[in-house]
Structure formats: C-alpha cells, structure tokens
Amino acid sequence: MRTPPVSPIGWRSHGLLFLLAMMYADNFVGRQVIAVMIEPLKQEFAVSDTAMGLVSGLAFAAVYVLLGLPAGRLADHLPRTRLLAVSSLLWALATVACGLAGSFAMLVVARMAVAVFESPSTSTSMSIIADIYPPQRRSFAIACYTAAPTFSTIIALCVGAWVVNAYGWRSAFFAVAVPALLISALCAFIVRDPPRGRFDLTPPRAPQPTVGLLASAGELWAQPAYRCLVLACGITTFSAYAYAMWNASFLVRSHGMPLQYAGILAGLVGGICAGVGALFSGWLTDHLAGKNPRWQIGIPLVGHLLGGSTLILYLLWPGDVLMQVKGVPVPSAMLWCALTSFFSVWWVGPSYSLLTQLVPACRRATAVALQTIVSTLCGVGIGPLATGLLSDALMPWFADESLRYALLLISSTLVIPMALLWRTYRHLNGLAKVDAYA
C-alpha cells in the first residue's frame, strides 16, 4: 500500500474542521433539546410516550432517509461549502418554525422541515474532512468532529432544561437557530472548498461513466465490507439514540429527580464523558492502527462490550443518592452512566475513518450519506419510537418503571453490531489476502 502524499496540515484545515464541528453540534442540540421538552410537550399537547417518540425521532428520520442519499449525491457534484451555507440558513428557519408551532401536528411538520435542510450536513462534512486530513490522522479528526455533538449534549440538556423551565420550550428552539445563521454566513463568504481526493492512497481513476443515484448506491451496497460496516453503525445508533433521548425522563421516573436536575446530570455526565471518550478513541485508533489496521475494528468492538455492560448496570442500579452537589441530588447510578457514555462512542471515529478509506473520493459523500441514512432510520427514527412503544406496552405491569425495562430491551441489540463488525473484519481480511496474492 502506498503512503499518502505528505502535505502540511495548517490552521485553515483546523479552522474548517472547527466550523464543521460547530455546525454538527448545533444540529445535534436541535435534536437533543427535545429530550428535556418531553414532559412539558406531553402536558401542553396531551400526547403519549409513543407520540413523543414520533416527534423526537421518526418524524425527523423519515424525511432524512428519503433525502439523505440525494443530498450526498449533491455534495459529490456541487461546491460543498456553498451547499452547507444554504442548508444551514434554511435549517435555522425551520427550527424557528418548531418554536412557533401551535399544535402537535404543526410541530411534527416543522421537525420534518428541519430534517430536509439538515440532510446534506454530515455526508458533506465527512467528505470535506477526508480531503483536509490524511488517513493516519483522520480518526482523531473525525473524533473531534463527532465529539462536538457529544459535548453539545451539555448545552442541550443542561442549558436546555434551564431555558425550558425558565422561559418555555419555544424559546429553546429560537436560541438553537441563532448559531446556524452565523455558520451559514461563514460558509458562504469565508470558507473555500478543498480539492477532492487530496489524500487518496490510490492514484485517481480515469473518468467513469455517470451512473444514476440508485445504481451508485447499489454498487456501494454490493461491497460486503462496506455493507456490514454501515449496518453495524446503524444498529448501534438504534440503542444509542434511544438511551440519549430518554435518559433524562428515565432519571425523572425511576430516580425521582426534578426535570431540571435530570437534564443537568444527563447533560454534564453524558456529554463530557462521551466527548472525552470520542476524542480518546480517535487518538487511540490513529496510534494503534498505524501499527496494525485491525484496530479500526478492534476499538469499536471493545467499546461495545464495555459500554453495553455498563449500560445494563446503569439501568438496573437502585435509586439511592450518592451525594448532593449544590443542592442537586446525584444518584450513585451516575457512575455507571459516566462509564457508559465514555465507552459507547468508541465506534464513531474508527468506523467513519474506515468508511472513507473503502470508497473513492468521487463517491465519498454518497457513501457517507448512505451510512447516515441507515443510522438515522435506525437511531433517530426507530430507536426513540420503539422505546416509547415498549414503555407504553409495559406500563400495565411496571407503571413508572416501564421505561427502565424498555431501555433494557433496546440495549440488548448491541450484540448485533458486534457480530457485524466481526464480519467486516473477515471481509477486509479476505480482501487483504487477495491483494497480497495479486
């Protein structure tokens, strides 16, 4: 395998990465802030847990799934920074519309509009990151990008809970829209699009005939290693989003905490530990994979094993109080919550980095978009909704504890991505043997 060309990584690359991370963080705040609105929204609109799973997940994911692949295709053919400028502006306007919703149906429609304009963001950003950092530094760069939303959980849950409590849930939506306007202006007038394929390990191919959107996606899906990796990421987010979206409500119902304190704890503990875990796993992967590429699979596997185990302990831990911090009761279960958040994100940086290496630059955004579609459908769409359905179904037997057992059932699905990651490793190992023989 050829060594990628040596090229300096300067402040422009780091600055662009920071801007992309801030965009992703703001998008994620817009998703996660609903977690601290569940109880007030249920009261105002008189809806069930299942309905809240719809507005917090499926209403967003259904539209995202439909438009994610065309958005990735656009990113492969249009100036990427200009595409992000337009989508950020329209995303901000749709978020404001969420705050202006006068009925539950209007809120659902507004959430669907948010999904429309957010659809290009992840695939476009990943395509750009792959062109400003070489493979041996890419896991940590992607970890920095994906760690921003985990740190933004602190804003979404802590600050969001305070804003919702003090000023109402509508004001929280208005506040989330403001940073997107500034990001849109920077992408439109300041940032330049980097050259595509700058750090590709293989020489550029001769121009290929243009294929249709579905044909291009089909060719990508036909690659066994890519397919298994994408499915592993998607099913991981199924339980991850369910846990993230319902964690504050779990603390309210099973540990008797006020909503504001539950949001603060879930945001601080979950956000900080997940952010540190993402950065650490990205650094560790770059360090170990340089010596043995198998660690791009090994790090996610270890993270799933440890994160899944600590999540089960967290959900089953009794509701005793460990300490009081400035009047805020801290359950002893939060120790397991911290470990769960730290380990559960170990898959992100290595998996995305490996994905960008499996496809050529001209299809990178489409490949990431296809992965994002699967993850969004499984995670944002089905995860929170399935948890709400299970919680409602278990209510006759477990009452307020039904959410605890619903989350336990959802978390058991982590064994599936572990098996898929192992299959990915087997496919990659087979390809390596073929290449060596050739």
C-alpha positions in Angstrom: 0.0 0.0 0.0 1.3 3.4 -0.9 2.0 6.0 1.7 -0.3 9.1 1.1 1.4 12.2 -0.1 2.9 14.4 2.6 1.2 17.7 2.8 1.1 20.3 5.6 -2.0 20.4 7.8 -2.3 24.1 8.8 -4.6 26.4 10.6 -7.0 26.5 7.6 -7.7 22.8 7.9 -8.1 23.0 11.7 -10.3 26.1 11.3 -12.6 24.4 8.8 -12.8 21.3 11.0 -13.8 23.5 13.9 -16.5 25.2 11.8 -17.9 21.9 10.6 -17.9 20.6 14.2 -19.8 23.7 15.4 -22.4 23.1 12.7 -22.8 19.5 13.7 -23.0 20.5 17.3 -25.8 23.0 16.6 -27.7 20.4 14.6 -27.3 18.0 17.5 -28.6 20.5 20.0 -31.6 20.9 17.9 -32.2 17.1 18.1 -31.3 16.6 21.7 -33.1 19.6 23.2 -36.4 17.8 22.7 -35.3 15.3 25.4 -35.9 18.0 28.0 -39.2 19.0 26.4 -40.8 15.6 26.5 -42.7 16.2 29.8 -43.9 19.8 29.0 -44.8 18.9 25.4 -46.9 15.9 26.7 -48.7 18.2 29.0 -49.3 21.0 26.5 -50.5 18.8 23.6 -51.9 15.9 25.7 -50.0 13.2 23.8 -48.5 9.8 24.8 -44.9 8.5 25.0 -45.4 6.9 21.6 -46.3 10.3 20.1 -43.3 11.9 21.7 -41.2 9.1 20.2 -42.7 10.1 16.8 -41.8 13.8 17.1 -38.4 13.2 18.6 -37.4 10.5 16.1 -39.5 9.2 13.3 -40.9 12.5 12.0 -37.3 13.6 11.5 -35.8 10.4 10.4 -38.4 9.5 7.7 -37.7 12.7 5.8 -33.9 12.4 6.4 -33.9 8.9 5.0 -35.7 10.0 1.8 -33.4 13.0 1.2 -30.1 11.8 2.6 -28.9 10.0 -0.5 -29.8 12.8 -3.0 -28.1 15.2 -0.6 -24.9 13.1 -0.6 -25.1 13.0 -4.4 -25.3 16.8 -4.5 -22.2 17.0 -2.2 -20.3 14.8 -4.7 -21.1 17.2 -7.6 -21.5 20.7 -6.1 -19.2 23.1 -4.1 -19.6 21.6 -0.7 -19.1 24.8 1.4 -21.8 26.6 -0.5 -24.2 23.7 -0.1 -23.6 23.9 3.6 -24.2 27.6 3.6 -27.7 27.3 2.0 -28.7 24.2 4.1 -27.7 26.0 7.4 -29.7 29.0 6.6 -32.8 27.0 5.8 -32.3 24.8 8.8 -32.3 27.8 11.1 -35.6 29.0 9.7 -37.2 25.5 10.1 -36.0 25.4 13.7 -37.7 28.7 14.4 -40.9 27.2 12.9 -40.7 24.4 15.5 -40.9 27.1 18.2 -43.9 28.8 16.5 -45.9 25.5 16.3 -49.4 26.0 17.6 -50.3 22.3 17.6 -48.7 18.9 17.8 -49.3 18.3 14.1 -47.6 21.6 13.2 -44.6 20.6 15.4 -44.3 17.3 13.5 -44.3 19.1 10.2 -41.7 21.6 11.4 -39.5 18.8 12.5 -39.8 17.2 9.1 -38.7 20.5 7.6 -35.6 20.5 9.9 -34.7 17.1 8.5 -34.9 18.3 4.9 -32.3 21.0 5.4 -30.1 19.0 7.8 -29.8 16.1 5.3 -26.7 17.4 3.5 -24.6 18.3 6.6 -23.0 15.0 7.8 -22.2 13.5 4.4 -20.8 16.8 3.1 -18.7 17.4 6.2 -17.2 13.9 6.2 -16.3 14.4 2.5 -14.5 17.6 3.4 -12.7 16.1 6.4 -11.4 13.3 4.2 -9.8 16.0 2.0 -8.2 18.0 4.7 -6.7 15.2 6.8 -4.7 12.1 5.7 -5.8 8.6 6.7 -3.2 8.3 9.5 -4.7 11.4 11.2 -8.3 11.0 10.1 -9.7 9.0 13.0 -8.8 11.7 15.5 -10.1 14.5 13.2 -13.4 12.7 12.8 -13.5 12.1 16.5 -13.1 15.9 17.0 -16.0 16.4 14.6 -18.2 13.8 16.3 -17.2 14.8 19.8 -18.7 18.3 19.3 -22.2 17.0 19.4 -21.5 14.9 22.5 -20.2 18.0 24.3 -23.2 19.9 23.0 -25.4 17.5 24.9 -24.4 19.6 27.9 -25.9 22.6 26.2 -29.0 20.7 25.0 -29.8 19.0 28.3 -28.4 21.4 31.0 -28.9 24.8 29.4 -31.9 23.5 27.5 -33.5 22.2 30.7 -33.0 25.6 32.4 -34.3 27.6 29.3 -37.4 25.3 29.1 -38.0 25.6 32.8 -37.5 29.4 32.9 -38.7 30.6 29.5 -40.7 27.7 28.0 -39.9 25.2 25.3 -40.5 27.6 22.4 -37.6 29.9 23.5 -35.2 26.9 23.4 -35.9 26.4 19.7 -35.3 30.1 18.9 -32.0 30.0 20.7 -30.8 27.0 18.8 -31.4 28.7 15.4 -29.1 31.6 16.1 -25.7 29.9 15.7 -26.7 28.3 12.4 -27.2 31.8 10.8 -23.6 32.8 11.6 -22.3 29.4 10.4 -24.2 29.9 7.1 -22.6 33.3 6.6 -19.1 31.9 7.2 -19.6 29.1 4.8 -21.0 31.4 2.1 -18.4 34.2 2.3 -15.2 33.0 4.1 -14.6 29.3 3.7 -13.1 27.7 0.5 -13.8 24.1 -0.7 -10.7 21.9 -0.5 -9.6 19.8 -3.5 -11.2 16.4 -3.7 -9.2 13.2 -3.2 -6.2 15.1 -1.9 -5.0 12.3 0.4 -6.3 9.2 -1.5 -3.9 6.3 -1.2 -4.6 5.2 -4.8 -4.0 7.2 -8.0 -7.1 8.9 -9.5 -9.1 6.7 -11.8 -9.9 7.6 -15.3 -13.2 9.3 -15.7 -16.1 6.8 -15.3 -19.5 7.0 -17.0 -22.0 8.8 -14.8 -24.4 6.4 -13.2 -27.8 7.0 -11.6 -28.3 7.7 -7.9 -29.8 4.3 -7.1 -27.2 2.5 -9.3 -24.4 4.3 -7.5 -25.9 3.3 -4.1 -26.3 -0.2 -5.3 -22.7 -0.5 -6.3 -21.6 0.7 -2.9 -24.0 -1.6 -1.1 -22.7 -4.6 -3.1 -19.3 -4.3 -1.3 -19.6 -6.7 1.6 -17.2 -4.9 4.0 -18.9 -1.5 3.4 -22.4 -3.1 3.8 -21.5 -4.8 7.1 -19.8 -1.7 8.5 -22.8 0.5 7.6 -25.3 -1.9 9.2 -23.1 -2.1 12.3 -23.2 1.7 12.6 -26.9 1.8 12.1 -27.9 -0.8 14.6 -25.5 0.8 17.1 -27.3 4.1 16.9 -30.7 2.3 17.4 -29.8 1.8 21.1 -27.6 4.9 21.4 -30.3 7.4 20.4 -32.9 5.6 22.5 -30.7 5.9 25.5 -29.8 9.6 24.8 -33.3 10.7 24.1 -35.0 9.0 27.1 -32.2 9.3 29.7 -33.5 12.5 31.3 -37.0 11.0 31.5 -35.5 7.8 33.0 -33.9 9.8 35.8 -37.2 11.6 36.4 -39.3 8.5 36.5 -37.0 5.9 38.0 -34.9 8.1 40.3 -37.5 10.7 41.2 -35.4 13.7 40.1 -36.9 17.0 39.0 -36.7 17.6 35.2 -34.2 20.4 35.5 -31.8 18.4 37.7 -32.2 15.3 35.5 -31.3 17.4 32.4 -28.3 18.9 34.1 -27.0 15.5 35.2 -27.7 13.7 31.9 -26.1 16.6 30.0 -23.0 17.1 32.2 -22.2 13.4 32.8 -23.2 12.1 29.4 -21.9 15.0 27.4 -18.5 15.3 29.0 -17.8 11.6 29.2 -18.9 10.9 25.7 -16.9 13.8 24.3 -13.7 12.6 26.1 -14.4 9.0 25.1 -14.8 10.0 21.4 -11.5 12.0 21.4 -9.6 9.3 23.3 -10.8 6.5 21.0 -9.9 8.6 17.9 -6.4 9.2 19.2 -6.0 5.6 20.3 -7.1 4.3 16.9 -4.7 6.5 15.0 -1.9 5.4 17.4 -2.7 1.6 17.2 -4.0 1.3 13.6 -0.7 2.8 12.3 0.9 -0.4 13.6 -2.0 -2.8 12.9 -5.0 -1.7 10.8 -7.2 -4.3 12.6 -7.6 -1.9 15.5 -10.0 0.1 13.3 -12.4 -2.8 14.0 -11.0 -3.7 17.4 -11.6 -0.4 19.1 -15.3 -0.3 18.3 -15.7 -3.9 19.5 -14.1 -3.2 22.8 -16.2 -0.1 23.2 -19.4 -2.0 22.5 -18.5 -4.7 25.0 -17.7 -2.3 27.8 -20.3 0.3 27.0 -23.1 -2.3 26.8 -22.1 -3.9 30.1 -22.0 -0.6 32.0 -25.4 0.5 30.4 -27.1 -2.6 31.8 -25.7 -1.8 35.3 -26.8 1.8 35.0 -30.4 0.8 34.1 -30.6 -1.8 36.9 -28.9 0.2 39.6 -31.1 1.1 42.6 -32.2 4.7 43.1 -30.0 5.6 46.1 -28.3 9.1 46.3 -24.5 9.2 46.2 -24.1 12.8 47.1 -25.5 16.3 47.0 -23.8 18.9 44.7 -25.1 22.4 45.5 -28.5 21.0 46.3 -28.6 18.7 43.3 -29.1 15.0 44.3 -26.7 12.8 42.4 -27.8 9.1 42.2 -25.0 6.5 42.6 -26.1 5.1 39.2 -24.5 8.1 37.5 -21.1 6.5 38.0 -22.2 3.8 35.5 -23.8 6.4 33.3 -20.4 8.1 33.0 -18.7 4.9 32.0 -21.4 4.0 29.5 -21.1 7.4 27.9 -17.3 7.1 27.7 -17.2 3.7 26.1 -20.3 3.8 23.9 -18.8 6.3 21.4 -15.6 4.3 20.7 -17.1 3.1 17.4 -17.6 6.5 15.8 -14.1 7.8 14.8 -12.7 4.4 13.7 -15.8 3.4 11.8 -16.2 6.7 9.8 -12.4 6.8 9.1 -12.5 3.2 7.8 -15.6 4.0 5.7 -13.8 6.9 3.9 -11.0 4.6 3.0 -13.3 2.0 1.5 -14.6 4.2 -1.3 -13.1 6.6 -3.9 -13.2 10.4 -3.4 -15.8 10.8 -6.1 -18.3 8.7 -4.2 -17.3 9.6 -0.6 -20.2 11.9 0.2 -22.7 9.4 -1.3 -21.2 6.6 0.8 -21.4 8.6 4.0 -24.9 9.7 3.1 -26.0 6.0 2.7 -24.4 5.2 6.1 -26.1 8.3 7.6 -29.5 7.2 6.2 -29.2 3.8 7.8 -28.1 5.3 11.1 -30.8 7.9 11.1 -33.5 5.5 10.3 -32.4 3.0 13.0 -31.3 5.5 15.6 -33.2 8.8 15.3 -36.2 7.2 13.7 -36.9 3.8 15.2 -34.9 4.0 18.5 -36.8 6.6 20.4 -40.1 5.5 18.9 -39.5 1.8 19.7 -38.6 2.8 23.3 -41.8 4.8 23.6 -43.9 1.9 22.3 -42.3 -0.6 24.6 -42.7 1.8 27.6 -46.4 2.2 26.9 -46.8 -1.6 26.4 -45.1 -2.4 29.7 -47.0 0.3 31.6 -49.7 -2.1 32.9 -47.0 -4.3 34.5 -44.3 -1.9 35.6 -46.1 1.5 35.9 -43.4 4.3 36.1 -40.7 1.7 35.8 -41.8 0.7 32.3 -39.2 3.0 30.7 -36.4 1.3 32.6 -37.2 -2.1 31.2 -38.0 -0.7 27.7 -34.4 0.7 27.6 -33.0 -2.6 28.8 -34.7 -4.5 26.0 -33.4 -1.9 23.4 -29.8 -2.1 24.8 -29.7 -5.8 24.2 -29.5 -5.2 20.5 -25.8 -4.2 20.8 -24.8 -7.8 20.2 -25.9 -7.4 16.5 -23.4 -4.6 15.6 -20.6 -6.6 17.4 -21.3 -9.6 15.1 -21.4 -7.3 12.1 -18.1 -5.7 13.0 -16.6 -9.1 13.1 -18.0 -9.9 9.7 -16.5 -6.6 8.4 -13.1 -7.7 9.7 -13.4 -11.1 8.0 -14.3 -9.4 4.6 -11.4 -6.9 4.9 -9.0 -9.7 5.9 -10.2 -11.6 2.8 -9.5 -8.6 0.6 -6.1 -8.2 2.0 -5.2 -11.8 1.2 -6.4 -11.3 -2.4 -4.4 -8.1 -2.8 -1.3 -9.8 -1.4 -1.7 -12.7 -3.8 -2.2 -10.4 -6.7 
